[in-house]
């Protein structure tokens, strides 16, 4: 599956999960920013290869807070929302599944242990 197909599937899921966005350009902005940011973060996390001591197969360490700060925010009903956290609210719109939230490792004080969402796992292999 190519990247555009992945984005289309996520967009369709986001329309169902977040009807309050209510504008096509907001759905597109959210999905494009989220996918681009998360794929880069996954690449960097895999390159760093931090030992998480986690027994869950495929788990890796990732700074969710840093990622959320790097991905844009949108206004929904005059309230600013983080695209990353909004996409993570629903399994159908999330590329990552959180296993453990935050632990201390060197200078990175809020690394979380995550894994690829099983709904999109095969799609990831095709995207890289």
C-alpha positions in Angstrom: 0.0 0.0 0.0 1.3 3.4 -0.9 1.4 6.5 1.3 -1.6 8.2 -0.4 -3.7 5.1 0.2 -2.7 5.1 3.9 -3.6 8.8 4.2 -7.0 8.2 2.5 -7.8 5.4 5.0 -6.8 7.5 7.9 -8.8 10.5 6.6 -11.9 8.3 6.2 -11.5 7.1 9.8 -11.0 10.7 11.1 -14.2 11.9 9.4 -16.1 9.2 11.4 -14.2 9.8 14.6 -14.0 13.6 14.6 -17.2 15.0 12.9 -16.6 18.3 14.7 -13.8 19.2 12.3 -16.5 19.6 9.7 -14.2 20.9 6.9 -12.4 19.0 4.2 -9.2 21.1 4.5 -9.0 20.4 8.3 -9.3 16.7 7.7 -6.6 16.9 5.1 -4.3 19.1 7.2 -4.7 16.8 10.2 -3.9 13.6 8.3 -1.1 15.0 6.3 0.7 16.6 9.3 0.1 13.5 11.4 1.3 10.9 9.0 4.4 12.9 7.9 5.4 13.7 11.5 4.8 10.2 12.8 6.7 8.5 10.0 9.7 10.7 10.6 9.5 10.1 14.3 9.3 6.3 13.8 12.3 6.4 11.4 14.3 8.4 14.0 13.2 6.1 16.9 14.2 3.0 15.0 17.6 4.6 14.1 18.2 5.4 17.8 17.2 1.9 18.8 16.8 2.7 22.5 16.5 -0.4 24.6 13.0 -0.3 26.2 13.3 -3.5 28.2 9.8 -4.1 27.0 8.6 -7.7 26.3 6.0 -6.6 23.7 7.2 -7.6 20.3 7.9 -4.6 18.0 7.9 -2.0 20.8 10.2 1.0 20.6 10.8 4.2 22.5 9.4 7.5 21.3 8.9 11.0 22.7 5.2 11.6 22.2 5.4 15.0 23.7 8.2 16.1 21.4 6.3 14.6 18.4 3.1 16.4 19.5 5.0 19.7 19.6 6.5 19.2 16.2 3.1 18.4 14.5 0.8 21.3 13.9 -2.2 22.3 15.9 -5.7 23.1 14.6 -8.6 25.2 15.9 -11.8 23.3 16.5 -14.7 25.4 17.7 -12.3 28.2 18.6 -10.2 25.9 20.7 -6.6 24.9 19.8 -6.0 21.1 19.6 -2.9 19.1 19.1 -3.3 17.1 15.9 -1.1 14.3 17.3 -3.2 13.8 20.5 -6.5 14.2 18.6 -5.4 11.4 16.1 -4.2 9.2 19.0 -7.7 9.3 20.7 -9.1 6.6 18.5 -7.5 3.4 17.5 -8.8 3.8 13.9 -7.0 7.1 13.5 -3.8 6.2 15.3 -0.7 4.8 13.7 0.8 4.0 17.1 -0.4 2.1 20.1 0.9 3.3 23.5 2.2 0.5 25.7 3.8 2.6 28.5 3.6 6.4 28.9 6.9 8.1 29.7 10.0 7.0 31.4 13.4 8.6 32.1 16.4 7.9 29.8 19.3 10.4 29.8 18.2 13.8 28.5 14.8 12.4 27.2 12.6 12.6 30.2 9.3 11.7 28.5 10.0 8.7 26.3 7.0 6.4 25.9 7.0 2.8 24.7 4.8 2.4 21.7 4.3 -0.1 18.9 2.8 0.1 15.4 -1.0 -0.1 15.4 -2.0 -3.5 14.2 -4.6 -1.9 11.9 -1.9 -0.2 9.9 1.2 -2.5 10.5 1.3 -4.0 7.0 0.7 -0.7 5.4 3.8 0.7 7.2 6.0 -2.0 5.8 4.9 -0.9 2.3 5.4 2.8 3.1 9.1 2.6 4.0 
